[in-house]
Amino acid sequence: MFYNLLSRPKYSLFDKLFFAIGVDQNLPQAISILKEESLTSYTSLSILSFCYEFGIGVEKNIKKAEYGYIIASSKNEPLSMIRLAFLRKFGRPNIRIDRLEAQILTNKLKKIKNPISWLYKASKFGNSYAQYCLGTCYHDALGVKKCPKKSIEWYFKSANQNNECAIGVLGYCYLEGFGIQKNEKKAFQFYLKAAKLNDPIATYNIGYCFEEGKGCKKNIKFAFLWYKKSANLGNPFAQNSLGYCYEEGIGIKMNLKESFKYYRLSAKQGYPWAQSNLAYCYQQGIGIEINLKKSFKWYERAALQGLSRAQHNLGHCYHQSLGINKNMKEAIFWYKKAAKQKNLYAYHSLGNCYQNGEGVEKSEKDALKYYKLAAEKEFVPSLISLSFCYRLGLGVEINSTISFQYMKKAAQLNNPYSQNCLAFFYEEGYGTKKNIQLALYYYKLSANSNNPWAQTNLGTIYFDGVHVPLDREKAVKYFKLASNQSHPRAYCKLGICYEEGIVVQKNERKAFNLYKKAVFLGYNRAYYSLGRCFKNGIGTISDSQEALLHFYRGAFYGDLRAKEMLKSMLACFLIEESVLFAKCA
């Protein structure tokens, strides 16, 4: 370590030349000595790597810096451990992010006495990069306790020497209110100043400010341009954001292939969010063919770095056999990992697992607990699940009022599924007073969001004309909209219209096919309609055996109409049989 090297004459000379102690500063000569010393001293190698990282007395070469840090860190040299931990956590152009490795190095630093000694000494001698790095130590608890106040002090000392890294990070501090009063306008100004000095991180952050309207007027086109500028400098954060811009059409025309390209560039540099986004692309076929094995691989990489979203999705892969064999033990492990980070999706997935006894012992009370954790943060799927828990008495006593309240909360968060359910509650007066106008309002809201259940329900209301004036043209319009989404109940409703020629031209064959589709998709009430078709030869050849079979299936699932038809047909068969085999007089 450096304090043991002062007895070495060459290192002592380096110290004088590097810090101008009693002599004029001479960086070329200092670096020459340092290179020689680095062959036998890990501390010298660390300092040389530091010089390569920031271009102090040598041409900037971050790959050489990384290489030296890796070697010296393996021997527990603190300066290298500090800088490598930082680089592994946040990355830099062409430097791989690995937050698991960063955490390991950070934990090791806690066991080393005074690991910031060289940085502190260099900072006292006015080295702006050392001052900046010392600020990051206090910012991220690298070898010292986190202290926003000290972090800001060192950042300002460095920034006052026009250090681009410190100026940029001060922008972040102003934006987040870290160690200083939050001021978005000042944040934007600091980012601009650092970007003019070619800092790729500040360049990215300007894009973020333009995208979100932080300290400047929101401008998504400018956001895209700044992201692209930073991405071209190799910044993985910007590459990921650029991928998102291309995916969603933010500031640029949507281009899924470009989106995939930039996600992959960022993911290869280890940025966990990009790795998770890339996994999702492989899962959904965004800009690339679906490849569930690759999707699993990238979720795993991001999950191992601690990204809760990826941890949940990895659990989902194990749960649903996506790119990997089903393994509920692993699924629960990753769901719980994500839940420890308060991931709402993980809370909900754990709720489902406890509800159904998948990978854990069934516990409706534990299911309720996890649903509530997510619902507290207005997570819509959990609000809906809680509504059903109170409706069906799952882990709690039945309470129609509370069930209604949870469904209403979900509906007010613009969820089409819950809007349809809430409309049904108002229509039936479940947990609230019956209110047909509010039922219609929420059915329409949901139907306008293309929810097929709501479209079918709304169509039924207009078809029956009980609560509203009869309007079968409107009814058929909604049935068709829902049928276009392969909704089985809508198939059945539309089948009736074609069978009887209501609004549409009568077409019994089409009606028969619609009933068949409904049955195929599991709509049990369609068995009755299909049974009638076979019994009476509607759109198909009359077939009593098929009719009986479909009436039986309908009756089995509780359809009273099918049950009555089954009884009627069987009675007829018995009468026919008794007549056929009656004795002659």
C-alpha positions as CSV (number, residue, x, y, z in Angstrom):
1,M,0.0,0.0,0.0
2,F,1.1,3.5,-0.7
3,Y,2.1,4.4,2.9
4,N,4.6,1.5,2.8
5,L,6.1,2.8,-0.4
6,L,7.4,6.1,0.8
7,S,10.6,4.4,1.8
8,R,11.2,3.4,-1.8
9,P,13.2,6.3,-3.4
10,K,11.6,6.1,-6.8
11,Y,8.1,6.2,-5.4
12,S,9.1,9.1,-3.1
13,L,10.3,10.9,-6.2
14,F,7.0,10.1,-8.0
15,D,5.2,11.7,-5.1
16,K,7.1,14.9,-5.4
17,L,6.8,15.1,-9.2
18,F,3.1,14.2,-9.3
19,F,2.0,16.5,-6.5
20,A,4.7,19.2,-7.0
21,I,6.1,18.8,-3.5
22,G,9.1,21.1,-3.3
23,V,9.6,20.8,-7.1
24,D,7.7,21.8,-10.3
25,Q,5.1,19.2,-11.3
26,N,6.4,16.9,-14.0
27,L,3.7,14.4,-15.0
28,P,5.6,12.7,-17.9
29,Q,8.5,11.9,-15.5
30,A,6.2,11.0,-12.7
31,I,4.3,8.5,-15.0
32,S,7.5,7.0,-16.2
33,I,8.5,6.3,-12.6
34,L,5.0,4.9,-11.9
35,K,5.1,2.5,-14.8
36,E,8.4,1.1,-13.6
37,E,7.1,0.9,-10.0
38,S,3.9,-0.8,-11.1
39,L,5.8,-3.9,-12.1
40,T,6.5,-4.7,-8.5
41,S,3.9,-2.7,-6.5
42,Y,0.1,-3.1,-6.6
43,T,-0.4,0.3,-5.2
44,S,1.7,1.8,-8.0
45,L,-0.3,-0.2,-10.5
46,S,-3.5,1.2,-9.0
47,I,-2.3,4.8,-9.2
48,L,-1.2,4.2,-12.8
49,S,-4.6,2.7,-13.6
50,F,-6.2,5.8,-12.0
51,C,-4.1,8.0,-14.4
52,Y,-5.2,5.9,-17.4
53,E,-8.8,6.2,-16.3
54,F,-8.8,9.9,-16.3
55,G,-6.0,10.7,-18.7
56,I,-3.6,12.2,-16.1
57,G,-0.2,12.5,-17.6
58,V,-1.0,9.8,-20.2
59,E,-3.5,9.3,-23.0
60,K,-6.9,8.3,-21.5
61,N,-7.4,4.6,-21.8
62,I,-10.2,3.2,-19.6
63,K,-9.6,-0.4,-20.8
64,K,-6.0,-0.3,-19.5
65,A,-7.3,1.3,-16.3
66,E,-9.8,-1.6,-15.9
67,Y,-7.2,-4.2,-16.5
68,G,-4.9,-2.7,-13.9
69,Y,-7.7,-2.3,-11.4
70,I,-8.7,-6.0,-11.8
71,I,-5.1,-7.2,-11.1
72,A,-4.6,-5.0,-8.1
73,S,-8.1,-5.6,-6.7
74,S,-7.3,-9.3,-6.7
75,K,-4.6,-8.4,-4.1
76,N,-7.0,-6.3,-2.1
77,E,-5.5,-3.0,-3.1
78,P,-8.0,-0.4,-1.9
79,L,-7.8,2.3,-4.6
80,S,-8.3,-0.3,-7.3
81,M,-11.2,-1.9,-5.3
82,I,-12.9,1.5,-4.9
83,R,-12.6,2.4,-8.6
84,L,-13.5,-1.1,-9.9
85,A,-16.5,-1.3,-7.6
86,F,-17.7,2.1,-9.0
87,L,-17.1,1.0,-12.6
88,R,-18.8,-2.3,-12.1
89,K,-21.8,-0.6,-10.5
90,F,-22.3,2.3,-13.0
91,G,-20.2,1.3,-16.0
92,R,-18.6,3.6,-18.4
93,P,-18.4,3.4,-22.2
94,N,-16.9,-0.1,-23.1
95,I,-16.7,-1.1,-19.4
96,R,-18.8,-4.0,-18.3
97,I,-21.4,-3.4,-15.6
98,D,-21.6,-6.2,-13.0
99,R,-23.5,-5.1,-9.8
100,L,-22.9,-8.4,-8.1
101,E,-19.2,-8.0,-8.4
102,A,-19.5,-4.3,-7.3
103,Q,-21.3,-5.4,-4.1
104,I,-18.7,-8.0,-3.4
105,L,-15.9,-5.4,-3.7
106,T,-17.9,-2.9,-1.6
107,N,-18.3,-5.5,1.2
108,K,-14.5,-6.3,1.1
109,L,-13.7,-2.6,1.4
110,K,-15.4,-2.6,4.8
111,K,-12.7,-4.8,6.2
112,I,-9.8,-2.6,5.0
113,K,-8.5,0.1,7.3
114,N,-8.6,3.6,5.8
115,P,-9.1,2.5,2.1
116,I,-9.5,6.1,0.9
117,S,-6.0,7.2,2.1
118,W,-4.5,7.8,-1.3
119,L,-7.6,9.5,-2.7
120,Y,-7.7,11.8,0.4
121,K,-4.0,12.7,0.0
122,A,-4.4,13.4,-3.7
123,S,-7.5,15.4,-3.0
124,K,-5.7,17.5,-0.5
125,F,-3.0,18.2,-3.1
126,G,-5.7,19.5,-5.4
127,N,-6.1,16.7,-7.9
128,S,-9.6,17.2,-9.3
129,Y,-10.2,13.6,-10.3
130,A,-9.2,12.4,-6.8
131,Q,-11.6,14.9,-5.4
132,Y,-14.4,13.7,-7.6
133,C,-13.7,10.1,-6.7
134,L,-13.6,10.9,-3.0
135,G,-17.0,12.4,-3.5
136,T,-18.3,9.2,-5.1
137,C,-16.9,7.3,-2.1
138,Y,-19.0,9.3,0.3
139,H,-21.9,9.2,-2.2
140,D,-22.0,5.4,-2.6
141,A,-20.4,4.3,0.7
142,L,-17.3,2.9,-1.0
143,G,-14.8,2.3,1.8
144,V,-16.4,5.0,4.0
145,K,-19.9,5.6,5.5
146,K,-22.3,7.3,3.2
147,C,-22.2,11.1,3.8
148,P,-24.1,13.4,1.4
149,K,-22.6,16.5,2.9
150,K,-19.0,15.4,2.5
151,S,-19.8,14.0,-1.0
152,I,-21.1,17.4,-2.1
153,E,-18.1,19.3,-0.6
154,W,-15.6,17.2,-2.6
155,Y,-17.7,17.4,-5.8
156,F,-17.7,21.2,-5.5
157,K,-13.9,21.3,-4.9
158,S,-13.5,19.2,-8.1
159,A,-16.1,21.1,-10.1
160,N,-14.4,24.4,-9.2
161,Q,-11.4,23.1,-11.2
162,N,-13.8,22.6,-14.2
163,N,-13.8,18.8,-13.8
164,E,-16.4,17.4,-16.1
165,C,-17.2,14.4,-14.0
166,A,-17.8,16.4,-10.9
167,I,-19.9,19.0,-12.8
168,G,-22.1,16.3,-14.2
169,V,-22.6,14.5,-10.9
170,L,-23.5,17.8,-9.2
171,G,-26.3,18.0,-11.8
172,Y,-27.5,14.7,-10.5
173,C,-27.3,15.9,-6.9
174,Y,-29.4,19.0,-7.7
175,L,-31.9,16.9,-9.6
176,E,-32.4,14.4,-6.8
177,G,-31.8,16.7,-3.8
178,F,-28.8,14.6,-2.7
179,G,-26.9,16.5,0.0
180,I,-28.1,19.8,-1.4
181,Q,-31.5,21.5,-1.9
182,K,-33.3,20.1,-5.0
183,N,-33.2,22.5,-7.9
184,E,-34.1,21.0,-11.3
185,K,-33.1,24.2,-13.3
186,K,-29.6,24.1,-11.7
187,A,-29.4,20.4,-12.4
188,F,-30.0,21.0,-16.1
189,Q,-27.4,23.8,-16.2
190,F,-24.8,21.6,-14.6
191,Y,-25.6,18.8,-17.1
192,L,-25.2,21.2,-20.0
193,K,-21.9,22.5,-18.7
194,A,-20.5,18.9,-18.3
195,A,-21.9,17.8,-21.7
196,K,-19.9,20.7,-23.3
197,L,-16.9,19.1,-21.8
198,N,-17.9,15.8,-23.5
199,D,-19.0,13.9,-20.4
200,P,-21.2,11.0,-21.8
201,I,-23.1,10.6,-18.6
202,A,-24.2,14.3,-18.5
203,T,-25.1,14.1,-22.2
204,Y,-27.4,11.2,-21.3
205,N,-28.9,13.1,-18.4
206,I,-29.8,16.0,-20.6
207,G,-31.8,13.6,-22.7
208,Y,-33.6,12.5,-19.6
209,C,-34.3,16.1,-18.6
210,F,-35.8,16.8,-22.0
211,E,-37.9,13.6,-21.9
212,E,-39.3,14.3,-18.4
213,G,-39.3,18.1,-18.5
214,K,-36.8,18.4,-15.6
215,G,-35.4,21.9,-15.4
216,C,-36.4,22.6,-19.0
217,K,-39.4,22.4,-21.3
218,K,-40.3,18.8,-22.2
219,N,-39.2,18.0,-25.7
220,I,-39.1,14.4,-26.7
221,K,-37.3,15.1,-30.0
222,F,-34.5,16.8,-28.2
223,A,-34.5,13.9,-25.7
224,F,-34.0,11.4,-28.5
225,L,-31.1,13.5,-30.0
226,W,-29.2,13.7,-26.7
227,Y,-29.7,10.0,-26.0
228,K,-28.4,9.2,-29.4
229,K,-25.4,11.5,-28.9
230,S,-24.6,9.8,-25.6
231,A,-25.3,6.3,-27.0
232,N,-22.8,7.0,-29.8
233,L,-20.2,7.7,-27.1
234,G,-20.8,4.2,-25.8
235,N,-22.9,5.0,-22.8
236,P,-25.0,1.9,-21.9
237,F,-27.7,4.0,-20.1
238,A,-28.2,6.0,-23.2
239,Q,-28.2,3.0,-25.4
240,N,-31.0,1.5,-23.3
241,S,-33.0,4.7,-23.4
242,L,-32.5,5.0,-27.1
243,G,-33.8,1.4,-27.5
244,Y,-36.9,2.4,-25.5
245,C,-37.4,5.5,-27.7
246,Y,-37.4,3.3,-30.8
247,E,-39.7,0.8,-29.2
248,E,-42.3,3.3,-28.2
249,G,-41.8,5.9,-30.9
250,I,-40.6,8.6,-28.5
251,G,-39.1,11.5,-30.5
252,I,-38.6,9.2,-33.5
253,K,-40.6,6.9,-35.7
254,M,-41.1,3.5,-34.1
255,N,-38.5,1.0,-35.2
256,L,-38.5,-2.3,-33.4
257,K,-35.3,-3.6,-35.1
258,E,-33.4,-0.5,-34.0
259,S,-34.9,-0.9,-30.5
260,F,-33.6,-4.4,-30.2
261,K,-30.2,-3.3,-31.6
262,Y,-29.7,-0.7,-28.9
263,Y,-31.0,-2.9,-26.1
264,R,-28.5,-5.5,-27.1
265,L,-25.6,-3.0,-27.3
266,S,-26.4,-1.9,-23.7
267,A,-27.1,-5.4,-22.4
268,K,-23.7,-6.6,-23.7
269,Q,-22.1,-3.9,-21.5
270,G,-23.9,-5.4,-18.5
271,Y,-26.6,-2.8,-17.9
272,P,-29.3,-4.8,-16.1
273,W,-32.3,-2.8,-17.3
274,A,-31.2,-3.3,-20.9
275,Q,-30.6,-7.0,-20.2
276,S,-34.2,-7.3,-18.9
277,N,-35.5,-5.3,-21.9
278,L,-33.6,-7.5,-24.3
279,A,-35.1,-10.6,-22.5
280,Y,-38.5,-9.1,-23.0
281,C,-37.8,-8.6,-26.7
282,Y,-36.9,-12.3,-27.1
283,Q,-40.0,-13.3,-25.1
284,Q,-42.4,-11.2,-27.1
285,G,-40.7,-11.1,-30.5
286,I,-40.0,-7.4,-30.5
287,G,-37.5,-6.6,-33.3
288,I,-36.4,-10.3,-33.3
289,E,-37.9,-13.7,-33.5
290,I,-39.2,-15.2,-30.3
291,N,-36.6,-17.2,-28.5
292,L,-37.6,-18.2,-25.0
293,K,-34.2,-19.8,-24.1
294,K,-32.4,-16.5,-24.9
295,S,-35.1,-14.6,-23.0
296,F,-34.5,-16.7,-19.9
297,K,-30.7,-16.3,-20.2
298,W,-31.0,-12.5,-20.3
299,Y,-33.5,-12.3,-17.4
300,E,-31.1,-14.5,-15.4
301,R,-28.2,-12.1,-16.1
302,A,-30.2,-9.1,-15.0
303,A,-31.7,-11.0,-12.0
304,L,-28.2,-11.9,-10.7
305,Q,-27.3,-8.2,-10.7
306,G,-30.3,-7.6,-8.4
307,L,-32.8,-6.0,-10.7
308,S,-36.2,-6.8,-9.1
309,R,-38.1,-6.7,-12.4
310,A,-35.8,-9.3,-13.9
311,Q,-36.0,-11.4,-10.7
312,H,-39.8,-11.5,-10.9
313,N,-39.7,-12.3,-14.6
314,L,-37.1,-15.1,-14.0
315,G,-39.5,-16.5,-11.4
316,H,-42.3,-16.3,-14.0
317,C,-40.1,-18.2,-16.5
318,Y,-39.7,-21.0,-14.0
319,H,-43.4,-20.9,-13.1
320,Q,-44.7,-21.1,-16.7
321,S,-41.9,-23.1,-18.3
322,L,-40.7,-20.3,-20.5
323,G,-37.3,-21.2,-21.9
324,I,-36.6,-23.6,-18.9
325,N,-38.3,-26.6,-17.3
326,K,-41.0,-25.7,-14.8
327,N,-39.5,-25.5,-11.3
328,M,-41.7,-24.0,-8.7
329,K,-39.0,-24.0,-6.0
330,E,-36.9,-21.7,-8.2
331,A,-40.0,-19.7,-9.1
332,I,-40.8,-19.0,-5.5
333,F,-37.1,-18.2,-4.7
334,W,-37.0,-15.5,-7.4
335,Y,-40.4,-14.1,-6.6
336,K,-39.3,-13.7,-2.9
337,K,-36.1,-12.1,-4.0
338,A,-38.0,-9.6,-6.0
339,A,-40.6,-9.1,-3.2
340,K,-37.8,-8.2,-0.8
341,Q,-37.2,-5.2,-3.0
342,K,-40.9,-4.4,-2.8
343,N,-41.6,-5.4,-6.4
344,L,-45.4,-5.2,-6.9
345,Y,-45.5,-7.9,-9.6
346,A,-43.7,-10.2,-7.2
347,Y,-46.1,-9.5,-4.4
348,H,-49.0,-10.3,-6.7
349,S,-47.4,-13.5,-8.1
350,L,-46.7,-14.7,-4.6
351,G,-50.3,-14.0,-3.7
352,N,-51.4,-16.2,-6.7
353,C,-49.0,-19.0,-5.6
354,Y,-50.3,-19.0,-2.0
355,Q,-53.9,-18.8,-3.4
356,N,-53.4,-21.9,-5.5
357,G,-50.8,-23.8,-3.5
358,E,-48.2,-23.7,-6.2
359,G,-44.6,-24.1,-4.9
360,V,-45.8,-23.3,-1.4
361,E,-48.4,-24.7,1.0
362,K,-51.8,-23.3,0.1
363,S,-52.7,-20.3,2.4
364,E,-55.5,-18.0,1.5
365,K,-54.4,-15.7,4.3
366,D,-50.9,-15.4,3.0
367,A,-52.3,-14.8,-0.5
368,L,-54.4,-12.0,1.0
369,K,-51.3,-10.5,2.7
370,Y,-49.3,-10.3,-0.5
371,Y,-52.3,-8.9,-2.5
372,K,-52.7,-6.2,0.1
373,L,-49.0,-5.3,-0.1
374,A,-49.3,-4.6,-3.8
375,A,-52.8,-3.1,-3.5
376,E,-51.4,-0.5,-1.1
377,K,-49.4,0.9,-4.0
378,E,-52.5,0.8,-6.3
379,F,-51.3,-2.3,-8.2
380,V,-54.4,-3.0,-10.3
381,P,-54.2,-6.8,-10.6
382,S,-53.9,-7.1,-6.8
383,L,-56.9,-4.7,-6.3
384,I,-58.9,-6.9,-8.5
385,S,-57.8,-10.1,-6.7
386,L,-58.6,-8.6,-3.3
387,S,-62.1,-7.7,-4.6
388,F,-62.6,-11.4,-5.5
389,C,-61.2,-12.5,-2.2
390,Y,-63.8,-10.5,-0.4
391,R,-66.5,-11.6,-2.8
392,L,-65.8,-15.3,-2.5
393,G,-64.5,-15.4,1.1
394,L,-60.9,-16.4,0.3
395,G,-58.8,-15.9,3.4
396,V,-61.3,-13.4,4.7
397,E,-65.1,-13.2,5.5
398,I,-67.3,-12.3,2.5
399,N,-67.9,-8.6,2.4
400,S,-69.7,-7.3,-0.7
401,T,-69.0,-3.6,0.3
402,I,-65.2,-4.0,0.5
403,S,-65.3,-6.2,-2.6
404,F,-67.0,-3.3,-4.4
405,Q,-64.6,-0.7,-3.0
406,Y,-61.5,-2.6,-4.3
407,M,-63.0,-3.1,-7.7
408,K,-64.0,0.6,-7.9
409,K,-60.5,1.7,-7.0
410,A,-59.1,-0.5,-9.8
411,A,-61.6,0.8,-12.3
412,Q,-60.7,4.4,-11.4
413,L,-57.2,3.6,-12.4
414,N,-58.5,3.1,-15.9
415,N,-58.3,-0.7,-16.0
416,P,-60.8,-1.9,-18.6
417,Y,-61.3,-5.4,-16.9
418,S,-62.2,-3.8,-13.6
419,Q,-64.4,-1.2,-15.2
420,N,-66.4,-4.1,-16.7
421,C,-66.6,-5.8,-13.3
422,L,-67.7,-2.6,-11.6
423,A,-70.4,-2.0,-14.2
424,F,-71.7,-5.5,-13.4
425,F,-71.7,-4.7,-9.6
426,Y,-73.7,-1.5,-10.4
427,E,-76.1,-3.5,-12.7
428,E,-76.7,-6.1,-10.0
429,G,-76.5,-3.9,-7.0
430,Y,-73.6,-5.9,-5.5
431,G,-71.9,-4.1,-2.6
432,T,-73.6,-0.9,-3.6
433,K,-77.0,0.5,-4.6
434,K,-78.2,-0.7,-8.1
435,N,-77.4,2.1,-10.6
436,I,-78.0,1.3,-14.2
437,Q,-76.7,4.7,-15.4
438,L,-73.3,4.0,-13.7
439,A,-73.4,0.5,-15.0
440,L,-73.8,1.8,-18.5
441,Y,-71.1,4.4,-17.9
442,Y,-68.5,1.8,-16.9
443,Y,-69.5,-0.7,-19.5
444,K,-69.0,2.0,-22.2
445,L,-65.6,3.0,-20.7
446,S,-64.4,-0.5,-20.8
447,A,-65.9,-1.3,-24.2
448,N,-64.3,1.8,-25.6
449,S,-61.0,0.3,-24.4
450,N,-61.8,-2.7,-26.6
451,N,-62.7,-5.0,-23.7
452,P,-64.7,-7.9,-25.2
453,W,-66.5,-8.7,-22.0
454,A,-67.8,-5.2,-21.7
455,Q,-68.7,-5.1,-25.4
456,T,-70.7,-8.3,-25.0
457,N,-72.4,-7.0,-21.8
458,L,-73.3,-3.7,-23.4
459,G,-74.6,-5.5,-26.4
460,T,-76.8,-7.7,-24.2
461,I,-78.3,-4.6,-22.5
462,Y,-79.2,-3.0,-25.8
463,F,-80.4,-6.4,-27.2
464,D,-82.8,-7.0,-24.3
465,G,-83.9,-3.4,-23.9
466,V,-84.8,-3.8,-20.2
467,H,-82.8,-0.9,-18.7
468,V,-82.4,1.1,-21.9
469,P,-84.5,1.6,-25.1
470,L,-84.2,-1.5,-27.3
471,D,-81.5,-1.0,-29.9
472,R,-80.5,-4.2,-31.6
473,E,-78.4,-2.6,-34.3
474,K,-76.2,-1.3,-31.5
475,A,-76.3,-4.7,-29.8
476,V,-75.1,-6.5,-33.0
477,K,-72.3,-3.9,-33.4
478,Y,-71.0,-4.6,-29.9
479,F,-71.4,-8.4,-30.4
480,K,-69.3,-8.1,-33.6
481,L,-66.6,-6.1,-31.9
482,A,-66.3,-8.7,-29.2
483,S,-66.4,-11.6,-31.7
484,N,-63.5,-10.0,-33.6
485,Q,-61.5,-10.7,-30.4
486,S,-62.7,-14.3,-30.3
487,H,-64.9,-13.8,-27.3
488,P,-67.0,-17.0,-26.8
489,R,-70.1,-15.4,-25.3
490,A,-70.2,-12.8,-28.1
491,Y,-70.0,-15.7,-30.6
492,C,-73.1,-17.2,-29.0
493,K,-75.0,-13.9,-28.9
494,L,-74.1,-13.2,-32.5
495,G,-75.1,-16.8,-33.4
496,I,-78.6,-16.1,-32.2
497,C,-78.8,-13.0,-34.4
498,Y,-77.7,-15.0,-37.5
499,E,-80.0,-17.9,-36.6
500,E,-83.1,-15.6,-36.3
501,G,-82.0,-12.9,-38.8
502,I,-81.9,-10.1,-36.2
503,V,-80.3,-7.0,-37.8
504,V,-78.1,-9.3,-40.0
505,Q,-79.2,-11.5,-42.8
506,K,-80.4,-14.9,-41.6
507,N,-77.7,-17.5,-42.0
508,E,-78.2,-20.7,-40.0
509,R,-74.9,-22.2,-41.1
510,K,-73.0,-19.2,-39.8
511,A,-75.0,-19.4,-36.6
512,F,-74.0,-23.1,-36.1
513,N,-70.3,-22.3,-36.7
514,L,-70.4,-19.4,-34.2
515,Y,-72.0,-21.8,-31.6
516,K,-69.2,-24.3,-32.3
517,K,-66.5,-21.7,-31.8
518,A,-68.1,-20.7,-28.5
519,V,-68.1,-24.3,-27.3
520,F,-64.5,-24.8,-28.5
521,L,-63.4,-21.8,-26.4
522,G,-65.1,-23.2,-23.3
523,Y,-68.4,-21.2,-23.2
524,N,-70.5,-23.9,-21.5
525,R,-73.9,-22.2,-22.2
526,A,-73.2,-22.7,-26.0
527,Y,-73.7,-26.4,-25.6
528,Y,-77.4,-25.8,-25.4
529,S,-77.4,-23.8,-28.6
530,L,-75.3,-26.4,-30.4
531,G,-77.6,-29.1,-29.1
532,R,-80.6,-27.3,-30.5
533,C,-78.9,-27.1,-33.9
534,F,-78.3,-30.8,-34.0
535,K,-81.8,-31.6,-32.7
536,N,-83.6,-29.4,-35.2
537,G,-81.1,-29.4,-38.1
538,I,-80.2,-25.7,-37.8
539,G,-77.2,-25.1,-40.0
540,T,-76.3,-28.7,-39.9
541,I,-77.7,-32.2,-40.5
542,S,-80.1,-33.3,-37.7
543,D,-78.4,-35.7,-35.4
544,S,-80.2,-36.8,-32.2
545,Q,-77.1,-38.5,-30.7
546,E,-75.0,-35.3,-31.1
547,A,-77.9,-33.3,-29.7
548,L,-78.1,-35.5,-26.6
549,L,-74.4,-35.3,-26.1
550,H,-74.4,-31.5,-26.2
551,F,-77.4,-31.2,-23.9
552,Y,-75.8,-33.6,-21.5
553,R,-72.6,-31.5,-21.5
554,G,-74.6,-28.3,-21.0
555,A,-76.6,-29.9,-18.1
556,F,-73.3,-31.2,-16.5
557,Y,-72.1,-27.5,-16.4
558,G,-75.4,-26.4,-14.8
559,D,-77.3,-25.0,-17.7
560,L,-81.0,-25.6,-16.7
561,R,-82.2,-25.1,-20.3
562,A,-79.9,-28.0,-21.5
563,K,-81.1,-30.1,-18.5
564,E,-84.7,-29.7,-19.5
565,M,-84.0,-30.5,-23.1
566,L,-82.1,-33.6,-22.1
567,K,-85.0,-34.7,-19.9
568,S,-87.5,-34.0,-22.7
569,M,-85.5,-35.9,-25.4
570,L,-84.9,-38.9,-23.0
571,A,-88.6,-39.0,-22.2
572,C,-89.4,-39.1,-25.9
573,F,-87.0,-41.9,-26.4
574,L,-88.6,-43.9,-23.6
575,I,-92.1,-43.3,-25.0
576,E,-91.0,-44.4,-28.5
577,E,-89.3,-47.4,-27.0
578,S,-92.5,-48.4,-25.0
579,V,-94.7,-48.0,-28.1
580,L,-92.2,-50.0,-30.2
581,F,-92.0,-52.9,-27.8
582,A,-95.6,-52.9,-26.6
583,K,-97.4,-56.3,-26.7
584,C,-100.0,-56.7,-29.4
585,A,-103.7,-57.0,-28.3
